Amino acid sequence: MSTNRQELAEYFSLQGARVLMARYEGFLQSVPDDASVWRRELFPMVRGMWNAAEGGGRELYEVAAELRRAADLFEQHPDGSHHALKKLPKAETEVRTPKAYREIAAYVEGWKAPFDHEALHGTPLTVRELSLRFPRLSQILPIYFGQDGVAVSDDMQDSTAEDGIRMYISETHPGCLWQLPGVVAECAEALALFHTEDELDAFFSGGAMGGGSGSEDFIDFFPLFIRLCTEHMKEAHSPLRKQS
């Protein structure tokens, strides 16, 4: 394996930890020394990752293992210079960074044993947590329908939302089996979670995604997306259709 590929592999081997700790990454940000603070602040993201695992995403045990690996690397590279540690925050007291990561790993690993049902249902959902539910739309909406999206560019100024969706489907083909069903599911989940145009627009066009819906309101855009993707799948990609 080449050096670049090895470094990429090592970097993404800690991606689950990076997603969890993202709220502390950035200028003048750090992991609080006070465990009660980071437990409260990380709870929604751990819950979001648990929910994602229920649908086949990373298990919390995997995330905990990544955090422990990060702790080991911080012990070996206290300045965080190892390429795998990029965008992973240090502790408020930097010398405590390995210990903090191991404490968080233990918290994540034991998060659902037993469930704290009061906290589970009583802690409000956060935008960052909700974003975990839309991994495909978080890419599609900004790239195709965001402020500088290809489906709303000057070359497409007379196009409709349907034209933009068809462009996405065309550019996804022939890999539709691995993308479109998931996109359809995310569109349906969006409509189940957000019940008005204001809610949909605030989440998908706001800070969470920076996306858009072309010429349609989101409340009409997502059903249209579902219909067009489903029609294309019926026409071209039935996985059980006998091949000639």
C-alpha positions as MATLAB code, in Angstrom:
seq = 'MSTNRQELAEYFSLQGARVLMARYEGFLQSVPDDASVWRRELFPMVRGMWNAAEGGGRELYEVAAELRRAADLFEQHPDGSHHALKKLPKAETEVRTPKAYREIAAYVEGWKAPFDHEALHGTPLTVRELSLRFPRLSQILPIYFGQDGVAVSDDMQDSTAEDGIRMYISETHPGCLWQLPGVVAECAEALALFHTEDELDAFFSGGAMGGGSGSEDFIDFFPLFIRLCTEHMKEAHSPLRKQS';
ca = [
       0.000    0.000    0.000;
       1.337    3.434   -0.922;
       2.110    5.969    1.793;
      -0.817    8.183    0.795;
      -3.278    5.302    0.839;
      -1.920    4.111    4.166;
      -2.364    7.569    5.659;
      -5.900    7.817    4.277;
      -6.749    4.413    5.715;
      -5.407    5.409    9.123;
      -7.217    8.754    9.002;
     -10.600    7.242    8.187;
     -10.109    4.439   10.693;
     -10.931    7.092   13.318;
     -13.842    8.686   11.463;
     -16.437    7.559   13.996;
     -14.483    9.212   16.800;
     -14.109   12.309   14.628;
     -17.862   12.543   14.053;
     -18.575   12.211   17.761;
     -15.976   14.770   18.837;
     -16.672   17.302   16.073;
     -18.347   19.797   18.404;
     -14.972   20.347   20.102;
     -12.916   20.672   16.920;
     -11.953   24.154   15.812;
     -10.224   27.337   16.900;
     -10.091   27.722   20.694;
     -12.181   24.569   21.137;
     -11.264   21.674   23.409;
     -12.749   18.728   25.276;
     -13.883   19.963   28.711;
     -11.972   18.594   31.687;
     -15.234   18.332   33.615;
     -16.724   14.951   32.705;
     -20.232   16.065   33.640;
     -19.982   18.751   30.958;
     -18.824   16.519   28.111;
     -21.328   13.824   29.101;
     -24.148   16.335   28.797;
     -22.816   17.798   25.553;
     -21.997   14.484   23.879;
     -25.185   12.693   24.924;
     -27.223   13.747   21.839;
     -24.488   12.659   19.424;
     -24.005    9.314   21.160;
     -27.763    8.834   20.964;
     -27.675    9.763   17.285;
     -24.891    7.265   16.618;
     -26.804    4.593   18.527;
     -29.828    5.321   16.344;
     -27.657    5.078   13.223;
     -26.288    1.735   14.433;
     -29.853    0.447   14.691;
     -30.016    1.000   10.929;
     -26.667   -0.614   10.175;
     -24.251    2.205   11.017;
     -21.229    2.072   13.303;
     -21.814    0.299   16.590;
     -21.003    2.265   19.715;
     -18.410   -0.388   20.528;
     -16.621    0.489   17.284;
     -16.640    4.182   18.154;
     -15.290    3.385   21.624;
     -12.471    1.350   20.075;
     -11.618    4.288   17.803;
     -11.509    6.639   20.782;
      -9.086    4.310   22.555;
      -6.916    4.143   19.447;
      -6.918    7.947   19.346;
      -5.902    8.004   23.024;
      -2.936    5.753   22.243;
      -1.883    8.010   19.373;
      -2.177   11.133   21.523;
       0.118    9.461   24.059;
       2.673    8.856   21.324;
       2.118   12.253   19.672;
       1.036   14.731   22.390;
       1.045   17.590   19.884;
      -1.550   15.759   17.779;
       0.789   15.690   14.790;
      -0.041   12.149   13.671;
      -2.058   12.307   10.435;
      -4.797   10.081   11.866;
      -5.443   12.664   14.603;
      -6.308   15.455   12.192;
      -9.526   17.221   13.267;
      -9.595   15.398   16.586;
      -9.618   17.883   19.482;
      -7.344   17.878   22.498;
      -8.503   18.150   26.080;
      -8.861   21.482   27.846;
      -5.772   20.486   29.823;
      -3.763   19.039   26.958;
      -1.783   16.569   29.031;
      -5.112   14.913   29.942;
      -6.053   14.234   26.327;
      -5.347   10.464   26.309;
      -7.152   10.040   29.629;
     -10.110   12.109   28.431;
     -10.469    9.984   25.302;
     -10.394    6.782   27.346;
     -13.023    8.155   29.719;
     -15.247    9.078   26.784;
     -14.663    5.636   25.251;
     -15.868    3.989   28.460;
     -18.910    6.282   28.514;
     -19.784    5.474   24.894;
     -19.269    1.750   25.410;
     -21.568    1.681   28.424;
     -24.091    4.218   27.135;
     -26.928    1.751   26.633;
     -26.242   -0.616   29.509;
     -28.722    0.065   30.944;
     -30.711    2.634   28.971;
     -31.451    5.885   30.751;
     -34.958    6.158   29.339;
     -35.620    9.492   31.018;
     -32.570   11.052   29.359;
     -33.196    9.211   26.088;
     -36.656   10.691   25.653;
     -36.227   13.892   27.645;
     -33.096   15.323   26.020;
     -33.995   17.496   23.012;
     -32.705   16.456   19.609;
     -29.910   18.645   18.268;
     -29.252   19.737   14.699;
     -25.917   17.913   14.679;
     -27.592   14.734   15.899;
     -30.396   14.967   13.339;
     -27.848   15.456   10.560;
     -26.622   11.902   11.144;
     -29.935   10.691    9.724;
     -29.287   12.217    6.298;
     -25.826   11.186    5.055;
     -26.873   11.149    1.390;
     -29.043   14.265    1.388;
     -26.275   16.155    3.183;
     -24.207   15.625    0.023;
     -26.906   15.886   -2.647;
     -28.723   19.018   -1.513;
     -25.688   21.341   -1.286;
     -23.972   19.942   -4.394;
     -27.034   20.015   -6.636;
     -29.455   22.487   -5.055;
     -27.386   24.674   -2.717;
     -26.416   28.275   -3.360;
     -23.796   27.266   -5.934;
     -25.339   23.911   -6.788;
     -24.984   22.482  -10.267;
     -28.768   22.133  -10.659;
     -29.352   25.839   -9.925;
     -26.330   27.278  -11.736;
     -26.553   29.909  -14.461;
     -26.576   27.141  -17.052;
     -29.648   25.658  -15.353;
     -31.487   28.875  -14.500;
     -34.560   27.881  -16.503;
     -34.635   24.337  -15.144;
     -37.124   22.919  -12.669;
     -36.537   20.906   -9.524;
     -37.545   17.860  -11.536;
     -34.794   18.610  -14.056;
     -32.278   18.809  -11.216;
     -33.406   15.524   -9.696;
     -33.237   13.834  -13.090;
     -29.706   15.197  -13.484;
     -28.741   13.614  -10.166;
     -30.296   10.289  -11.174;
     -28.538   10.382  -14.547;
     -25.171   11.090  -12.939;
     -25.739    8.357  -10.353;
     -26.633    5.726  -12.967;
     -25.670    2.866  -13.173;
     -24.873    2.840   -9.448;
     -28.482    3.510   -8.513;
     -28.989    0.286   -6.549;
     -26.506    1.551   -3.969;
     -27.776    5.125   -3.770;
     -31.376    5.754   -4.777;
     -33.177    3.478   -2.271;
     -31.245    5.139    0.541;
     -32.085    8.606   -0.783;
     -35.769    7.654   -0.991;
     -35.649    6.494    2.628;
     -34.018    9.744    3.758;
     -36.631   11.818    1.911;
     -39.390    9.862    3.641;
     -37.684   10.291    7.016;
     -37.414   14.033    6.413;
     -41.168   14.244    5.837;
     -41.822   12.133    8.934;
     -39.599   14.300   11.149;
     -40.337   17.800    9.856;
     -43.992   18.606    9.339;
     -44.075   22.094    7.845;
     -42.229   23.920    5.091;
     -40.708   26.253    7.683;
     -39.243   23.312    9.615;
     -37.951   21.625    6.467;
     -36.420   24.827    5.142;
     -34.815   25.732    8.466;
     -33.088   22.364    8.683;
     -32.152   21.576    5.091;
     -31.385   25.104    3.891;
     -29.975   26.363    7.176;
     -26.770   25.663    9.026;
     -27.339   21.918    9.142;
     -26.986   21.369    5.399;
     -26.886   24.557    3.366;
     -28.922   22.824    0.697;
     -31.947   23.794   -1.330;
     -34.924   22.424   -3.208;
     -34.717   24.160   -6.561;
     -37.999   25.532   -7.860;
     -40.125   23.614   -5.348;
     -40.871   23.890   -1.655;
     -39.291   21.066    0.324;
     -42.708   19.726    1.227;
     -43.274   19.058   -2.496;
     -39.630   18.457   -3.408;
     -39.147   15.346   -1.278;
     -42.244   13.505   -2.594;
     -41.081   14.402   -6.112;
     -37.611   13.042   -5.353;
     -39.162    9.831   -4.014;
     -41.375    9.421   -7.077;
     -38.660   10.030   -9.665;
     -36.139    7.752   -7.963;
     -38.722    5.004   -7.565;
     -39.811    5.278  -11.194;
     -36.212    5.012  -12.345;
     -35.594    1.983  -10.145;
     -38.691    0.264  -11.535;
     -37.591    0.958  -15.089;
     -33.930    0.059  -14.833;
     -32.819   -1.607  -11.629;
     -35.040   -4.318  -10.193;
     -32.541   -6.480   -8.252;
     -34.699   -9.597   -8.687;
     -35.323   -9.168  -12.389;
     -33.937  -12.072  -14.381;
     -31.050  -11.124  -16.589;
     -31.225  -12.226  -20.196;
];
